């Protein structure tokens, strides 16, 4: 008969002394999974310890910004068994762009968190007073940012999932199409006013939250995932809690898919997924990380407000994201622009037509309550040169927006009833390029555009051919400045279209819509 090892007898004795209630089940076999994870998942740390204890599965986490992690996955530059991202929508677009037709990684989900805006109480009160239905929209935030009323923090969309989700949401609302963002919707940059209010940024959602804690006086609002904002409120680190609002014109959800990259690790992956889907883990996810459990049977925490059903989806083409991020990355997108308005003050503009012009400027100064109107308005830091012309250049005034007083001064300047008999369109545009060229040389990083509005045909001074000859003789800085022409009344559409095309701009016909709509359409276009 085989004799028992004394050590085995000792184990049996311990088991008998503790009793069957405690049990002596051996520990589960240890499995290690290397995980490429979105940075905000660092708060899952305590649950990962429980996962290892209960299942033997250890997740070794490599935290990165969601966009950085996705780019590593798409390029194959990683050594991980599992990816755990805030979203895999961007990865899907990247794979489609490369032409990859292979099998997609196995994906499992068990929690989610909507993108939201955390605002200080005073700003929340301001929103309730200024917004008719008391529900925040991206357009409202853009309006307040452009006016210099709100400063906000947002992660960099080139690295962060929350930053990209915010950028898509804002750009979709700014396009005003009512549909998913398309490539052509990014052609006209309507986001300068929105970004005029951004005072804080970081590469990841987690770092952004940490920066806000350290510099709470530098921002009035924080765009981040709901879970991050709720955790900040519960941390005891804020001088005043943030009220969490969900933009009614659409938000994107982070659904945190766990992707199996190495099929040979399927057993460990399945154990981890099953554990996270358990009732116990679902409750702990909600309580410890402030994310919403996917299991609808788990009673919801009272902190989770109704965020509505207006959820947005990522665009269905990688080219849309590429164009959006390229526009964001352009250094000029973060520089306040200089717009030179060349406005016809000939006698034919007197009366009803001049009233339409002044109404258009009033709308751009903040009087237009529409969604698009809030995105295309003049914004803090922006500079305007207004040049009034008739048969000759009548005068010019420069304005830099720092508050309501400059906008009022612009309105008063346009209110003059001084008109001229002739219409020297091309001499006026040539004079505008003198101003534009000087501006571009003084500050090469500042975007400069010219907007020419006229209601009549050129009948004095330089011809279109004269202007084109002068334009082609200018330096590269001047030739890079586009002119957007606005046709009104009896102005010659052929000549206006040609001048716009030569300079890299385009013509808008206000006769087919309205002067206000024409100025909206060209606002900020590149």
C-alpha positions in Angstrom: 0.0 0.0 0.0 1.2 3.5 -0.9 2.0 5.6 2.1 0.6 9.1 2.3 3.0 12.0 2.3 3.0 13.6 5.9 2.4 16.9 4.3 -0.8 15.6 2.7 -1.9 14.3 6.0 -1.4 17.8 7.4 -3.5 19.4 4.7 -6.3 16.9 5.4 -6.1 17.6 9.1 -6.4 21.3 8.5 -9.4 20.8 6.2 -11.2 18.7 8.8 -10.5 21.2 11.6 -11.9 24.1 9.5 -15.0 22.2 8.5 -16.7 21.6 5.2 -18.4 25.0 5.4 -15.1 26.8 4.6 -14.1 24.2 2.1 -10.7 23.3 0.8 -11.2 23.9 -2.9 -7.8 24.3 -4.6 -7.1 27.7 -6.1 -8.0 28.0 -9.8 -5.1 27.7 -12.2 -3.3 31.0 -12.9 -3.7 32.5 -16.4 -2.1 35.8 -17.5 -3.7 38.0 -20.2 -1.8 41.0 -21.5 -4.4 43.8 -22.1 -4.1 46.9 -24.2 -6.6 49.2 -22.4 -8.1 52.7 -22.5 -6.6 54.8 -19.8 -9.8 55.5 -17.9 -10.1 51.8 -17.1 -7.4 52.2 -14.5 -10.3 52.6 -12.0 -11.1 48.9 -12.6 -8.0 48.0 -10.5 -9.9 46.7 -7.4 -12.1 44.5 -9.5 -9.2 43.0 -11.3 -7.9 41.7 -8.0 -11.2 40.0 -7.3 -11.2 38.6 -10.8 -7.8 36.9 -10.2 -8.9 35.6 -6.8 -12.1 34.1 -8.1 -11.0 32.8 -11.5 -7.2 32.7 -11.6 -7.2 35.1 -14.5 -4.8 38.0 -14.1 -5.2 41.0 -16.5 -1.8 42.8 -16.9 -2.9 46.2 -18.1 -1.1 48.5 -20.6 -3.0 51.8 -20.4 -3.1 54.2 -23.4 -5.4 56.8 -24.9 -8.1 55.0 -26.9 -7.0 56.5 -30.2 -3.3 55.6 -29.6 -4.3 52.1 -28.6 -6.5 51.7 -31.7 -3.7 52.9 -34.0 -1.4 50.3 -32.4 -3.9 47.5 -33.0 -4.6 48.5 -36.6 -0.9 48.6 -37.4 -0.1 45.3 -35.7 2.4 47.0 -33.4 1.4 45.4 -30.2 2.1 42.3 -28.0 -1.2 41.8 -26.3 -3.7 39.0 -25.8 -6.7 41.2 -25.3 -7.8 44.8 -26.1 -10.2 46.6 -23.8 -11.2 50.0 -25.3 -13.8 52.6 -24.6 -15.0 51.9 -28.2 -14.0 49.7 -31.1 -15.8 51.8 -33.7 -12.7 53.7 -34.7 -10.8 50.3 -35.0 -13.5 49.0 -37.3 -13.1 52.1 -39.6 -9.3 51.7 -39.6 -9.6 48.0 -40.6 -12.1 48.8 -43.4 -9.8 51.5 -44.7 -6.8 49.1 -44.9 -9.0 46.6 -46.8 -8.8 44.0 -44.1 -11.4 41.3 -44.8 -10.4 38.8 -42.2 -12.3 37.7 -39.1 -12.8 40.4 -36.5 -11.7 39.7 -32.9 -14.3 38.2 -30.6 -16.0 41.0 -28.7 -17.8 41.1 -25.4 -19.5 44.0 -23.6 -20.8 44.3 -20.0 -20.9 48.0 -19.1 -21.2 51.5 -20.7 -21.0 55.2 -20.0 -22.4 58.2 -22.0 -20.3 61.2 -22.9 -21.5 64.1 -20.8 -20.6 67.7 -19.8 -19.9 68.5 -16.1 -20.6 72.1 -15.4 -20.2 74.2 -12.3 -23.4 75.3 -10.5 -23.2 78.9 -11.6 -22.9 77.9 -15.3 -25.7 75.4 -14.9 -27.9 78.2 -13.6 -26.9 80.4 -16.5 -27.8 77.7 -19.0 -31.3 77.3 -17.4 -31.9 81.0 -17.7 -30.6 81.3 -21.3 -31.9 78.1 -22.8 -35.7 77.9 -23.4 -36.1 74.2 -22.6 -33.3 74.2 -20.0 -31.5 71.4 -21.7 -27.9 71.9 -22.8 -26.9 71.4 -26.5 -23.5 71.4 -28.2 -24.8 74.6 -29.9 -25.4 76.3 -26.5 -21.9 75.4 -25.3 -20.5 76.7 -28.6 -22.5 80.0 -28.2 -21.3 80.5 -24.6 -17.7 79.6 -25.5 -17.7 82.0 -28.4 -19.0 84.8 -26.2 -16.2 84.2 -23.7 -18.8 83.1 -21.0 -17.7 79.5 -20.5 -14.2 77.9 -20.5 -14.1 74.1 -20.7 -11.7 71.2 -20.6 -11.7 68.5 -23.3 -9.2 65.7 -24.1 -7.3 65.7 -27.3 -9.3 63.8 -30.0 -6.1 62.6 -31.7 -5.4 60.5 -28.6 -8.5 60.2 -26.5 -11.8 58.4 -27.1 -13.7 61.0 -25.1 -12.1 63.8 -27.1 -13.0 62.2 -30.4 -16.5 61.5 -29.3 -16.9 65.1 -28.3 -15.4 66.4 -31.6 -17.8 64.2 -33.6 -20.8 65.3 -31.6 -19.9 69.0 -31.9 -19.1 68.7 -35.7 -22.3 66.8 -36.3 -24.4 69.5 -34.6 -22.5 72.3 -36.3 -23.2 70.7 -39.8 -26.9 71.1 -39.1 -27.8 68.4 -41.6 -29.7 66.2 -39.1 -27.8 63.2 -40.2 -24.5 61.4 -39.7 -21.4 63.5 -40.3 -20.1 63.4 -43.9 -16.8 64.4 -45.4 -18.2 67.5 -47.1 -19.6 68.6 -43.7 -16.0 69.2 -42.5 -15.2 71.4 -45.4 -16.4 74.5 -43.6 -14.9 74.9 -40.2 -17.7 76.1 -37.9 -15.9 75.0 -34.7 -13.7 78.0 -34.1 -16.1 79.7 -31.8 -16.6 76.4 -29.8 -12.8 76.0 -29.4 -12.4 79.6 -28.4 -13.6 78.5 -25.0 -11.3 75.5 -24.5 -8.9 76.3 -21.6 -7.7 72.8 -20.6 -6.7 69.7 -22.5 -4.7 66.4 -22.0 -4.0 63.3 -24.1 -6.4 61.1 -22.1 -9.6 61.3 -20.2 -8.0 60.3 -16.9 -5.2 62.9 -17.2 -7.8 65.5 -18.0 -9.7 64.7 -14.8 -6.5 65.0 -12.8 -5.6 68.3 -14.4 -9.0 69.7 -13.6 -8.7 68.7 -9.9 -5.3 70.5 -9.8 -6.6 73.6 -11.6 -10.3 73.9 -10.9 -10.3 77.7 -11.4 -9.1 77.3 -15.0 -12.4 75.8 -16.4 -16.1 76.2 -15.9 -17.0 72.9 -17.5 -15.5 69.5 -18.3 -16.4 67.2 -21.2 -15.7 63.6 -20.3 -17.4 60.3 -19.7 -20.2 60.3 -17.2 -18.3 57.7 -15.1 -15.3 60.0 -14.8 -17.5 63.0 -13.8 -19.4 61.0 -11.2 -16.2 59.7 -9.8 -14.8 63.2 -9.5 -17.9 64.3 -7.7 -17.6 61.4 -5.2 -13.8 61.9 -4.7 -14.1 64.8 -2.3 -11.4 66.7 -4.3 -13.7 69.3 -5.9 -14.4 72.6 -4.3 -17.9 72.4 -5.8 -19.6 69.4 -7.5 -20.2 69.4 -11.2 -23.8 69.2 -12.5 -23.8 66.5 -15.2 -25.6 67.4 -18.4 -26.2 65.4 -21.6 -26.2 67.5 -24.8 -29.6 67.0 -26.4 -28.3 67.2 -30.0 -26.6 63.9 -29.6 -23.9 62.0 -27.6 -21.8 59.0 -28.2 -21.7 56.1 -25.7 -18.5 54.4 -24.5 -19.4 50.7 -24.4 -16.0 49.2 -23.5 -15.8 46.1 -25.7 -13.3 43.5 -24.6 -11.6 42.0 -27.7 -9.8 38.7 -27.9 -6.7 39.2 -30.0 -5.0 35.8 -29.3 -7.5 32.9 -29.9 -5.2 30.6 -28.0 -6.2 32.5 -24.8 -9.9 31.9 -25.3 -10.4 30.0 -22.1 -9.0 32.7 -19.9 -10.9 35.3 -21.9 -14.2 33.5 -21.4 -13.6 33.2 -17.7 -12.9 36.9 -17.4 -16.0 37.9 -19.4 -18.3 35.5 -17.5 -17.0 36.9 -14.2 -17.6 40.5 -15.3 -21.2 39.6 -16.4 -22.0 38.1 -13.1 -24.5 39.9 -10.8 -21.8 40.5 -8.2 -19.4 42.0 -10.7 -22.1 44.1 -12.4 -23.0 45.7 -9.1 -19.4 46.4 -8.2 -18.8 47.9 -11.6 -21.6 50.3 -10.9 -20.6 51.1 -7.3 -16.8 51.3 -7.7 -16.4 52.8 -11.2 -19.7 54.7 -11.7 -20.3 52.9 -15.1 -23.7 51.6 -16.0 -24.0 47.8 -15.9 -25.2 46.2 -19.1 -27.4 43.8 -17.1 -30.8 45.5 -17.0 -31.8 43.4 -14.0 -29.3 45.1 -11.7 -31.1 48.0 -10.0 -29.7 51.3 -11.2 -27.8 53.8 -8.9 -29.8 57.0 -8.4 -26.8 59.0 -9.7 -27.6 57.8 -13.2 -29.8 60.4 -14.9 -31.8 59.8 -18.0 -29.6 60.9 -20.9 -32.3 60.6 -23.6 -32.2 58.5 -26.7 -30.4 60.9 -29.1 -27.2 58.8 -29.3 -24.9 59.4 -32.2 -22.8 56.9 -34.2 -19.3 57.3 -35.5 -19.2 58.2 -39.2 -19.2 55.2 -41.5 -16.1 56.3 -43.4 -12.5 56.7 -42.1 -12.0 59.6 -44.5 -14.5 61.7 -42.4 -12.5 61.1 -39.2 -9.2 61.8 -41.0 -10.5 65.1 -42.4 -12.0 66.1 -39.0 -8.7 65.3 -37.1 -6.6 67.0 -39.8 -8.7 70.2 -39.4 -8.3 69.9 -35.7 -4.5 69.4 -35.9 -4.0 72.4 -38.3 -2.3 75.1 -36.1 -4.5 77.7 -37.8 -7.5 76.1 -36.3 -6.4 77.2 -32.8 -5.6 80.8 -33.9 -8.2 83.5 -33.9 -9.0 84.4 -37.5 -9.0 87.8 -39.2 -11.9 88.3 -41.6 -11.9 91.3 -44.0 -15.4 92.3 -45.0 -15.6 94.4 -48.2 -19.1 95.8 -48.2 -21.0 97.7 -50.9 -22.3 101.1 -49.7 -23.5 102.3 -53.1 -26.8 104.1 -53.4 -28.6 100.9 -54.5 -27.9 99.4 -51.0 -29.9 102.1 -49.2 -33.1 101.0 -47.5 -34.3 97.4 -47.5 -31.0 95.9 -48.7 -28.9 97.7 -46.1 -31.4 96.5 -43.4 -30.8 92.9 -44.6 -27.0 93.4 -44.3 -27.3 94.8 -40.8 -29.6 92.0 -39.8 -27.0 89.4 -41.1 -24.3 91.0 -38.9 -26.6 91.1 -35.9 -27.2 87.4 -36.4 -23.4 86.8 -36.5 -23.1 88.9 -33.3 -25.2 86.5 -31.3 -28.8 87.4 -32.1 -29.4 84.3 -34.2 -30.8 81.6 -31.8 -30.7 78.7 -34.3 -28.3 75.8 -34.0 -26.2 76.9 -36.9 -26.4 80.5 -35.8 -24.7 79.6 -32.5 -21.8 77.9 -34.3 -21.2 80.6 -36.9 -21.3 83.6 -34.7 -18.4 86.0 -34.1 -16.2 84.7 -31.3 -13.9 86.2 -28.6 -10.5 87.0 -30.0 -11.6 87.2 -33.6 -10.6 90.3 -35.6 -12.6 92.0 -38.4 -11.7 94.7 -40.8 -14.8 96.3 -42.3 -14.2 98.2 -45.5 -17.1 100.2 -47.0 -16.8 101.1 -50.6 -18.8 102.9 -53.3 -17.1 104.5 -56.3 -14.0 104.6 -54.1 -13.0 103.2 -50.7 -15.1 105.1 -48.2 -13.4 104.1 -45.0 -12.2 101.1 -42.9 -12.5 100.1 -39.2 -10.9 97.2 -37.4 -12.6 95.4 -34.5 -11.3 92.6 -32.2 -14.0 90.9 -30.2 -13.5 90.8 -26.5 -17.0 91.3 -25.4 -20.4 92.9 -26.1 -18.9 96.4 -26.4 -17.0 95.6 -29.6 -20.0 93.9 -31.2 -22.1 97.0 -30.4 -19.4 99.2 -31.9 -19.5 97.2 -35.1 -23.3 97.5 -35.2 -23.0 101.3 -34.8 -20.4 101.5 -37.5 -22.6 99.7 -40.0 -25.5 101.9 -39.1 -24.1 104.9 -41.0 -26.3 106.3 -43.8 -23.3 107.5 -45.8 -23.6 106.0 -49.3 -21.9 106.7 -52.6 -23.1 106.9 -56.2 -20.7 104.5 -58.0 -19.7 100.9 -57.5 -15.9 100.2 -57.7 -16.0 96.5 -56.9 -12.5 95.4 -58.1 -10.6 98.5 -56.8 -12.1 97.8 -53.4 -11.1 94.1 -53.5 -7.6 95.1 -54.6 -7.4 97.4 -51.6 -8.6 94.6 -49.3 -5.7 92.5 -50.5 -3.3 95.2 -49.4 -4.7 94.9 -45.9 -4.8 91.1 -46.1 -1.2 90.8 -47.2 0.1 93.1 -44.5 -1.9 91.0 -41.9 -0.5 87.7 -43.2 3.1 88.9 -43.1 2.7 90.2 -39.6 1.2 86.9 -38.3 1.7 84.0 -40.6 -0.2 81.6 -38.4 -3.4 83.6 -38.3 -6.0 82.6 -40.8 -7.1 85.5 -43.1 -10.1 85.5 -45.4 -11.9 88.1 -47.4 -15.6 88.4 -47.8 -16.8 90.6 -50.7 -20.5 91.6 -50.8 -22.0 93.7 -53.6 -25.4 94.3 -55.1 -24.3 95.9 -58.4 -22.0 95.6 -61.3 -18.6 97.3 -61.4 -18.9 100.7 -63.1 -15.8 102.6 -62.1 -12.1 102.0 -61.3 -10.2 98.8 -61.9 -11.7 96.0 -64.0 -11.8 92.3 -63.0 -8.8 91.7 -65.4 -6.9 94.5 -63.6 -7.6 92.9 -60.2 -6.6 89.5 -61.4 -3.3 90.9 -62.8 -2.6 92.6 -59.5 -3.5 89.5 -57.5 -1.2 87.2 -59.5 1.7 89.7 -58.9 1.4 89.5 -55.2 3.5 87.4 -52.9 2.7 83.8 -51.8 1.2 84.9 -48.5 -1.4 87.1 -50.3 -2.2 84.5 -53.0 -3.0 82.0 -50.2 -5.8 84.2 -49.0 -9.3 83.2 -50.4 -12.1 85.6 -51.2 -15.7 84.5 -50.7 -18.0 86.6 -52.9 -21.6 87.2 -52.0 -23.9 88.1 -54.8 -26.8 90.4 -53.9 -29.3 92.3 -56.1 -28.0 92.9 -59.7 -24.4 92.0 -59.1 -22.7 90.1 -62.0 -22.6 86.4 -61.0 -20.0 85.5 -63.7 -17.5 88.0 -62.5 -18.0 87.2 -58.8 -17.7 83.5 -59.4 -14.5 84.0 -61.4 -12.9 86.2 -58.8 -13.7 83.7 -56.1 -12.3 80.8 -58.1 -9.1 82.6 -58.9 -8.4 83.3 -55.2 -9.4 79.8 -54.0 -12.8 80.8 -52.5 -16.3 80.5 -53.9 -19.4 82.5 -54.6 -22.7 82.4 -52.7 -25.8 83.8 -54.3 -27.9 85.6 -51.6 -30.7 86.2 -54.0 -31.6 82.5 -53.9 -31.7 82.4 -50.1 -31.1 85.5 -48.0 -28.1 87.6 -47.0 -28.1 86.1 -43.6 -28.0 82.6 -45.0 -25.2 83.6 -47.4 -23.0 84.9 -44.6 -23.7 81.7 -42.6 -22.7 79.5 -45.5 -19.3 81.1 -46.0 -18.6 81.7 -42.3 -15.2 80.1 -41.5 -14.9 78.3 -44.8 -11.4 77.3 -46.0 
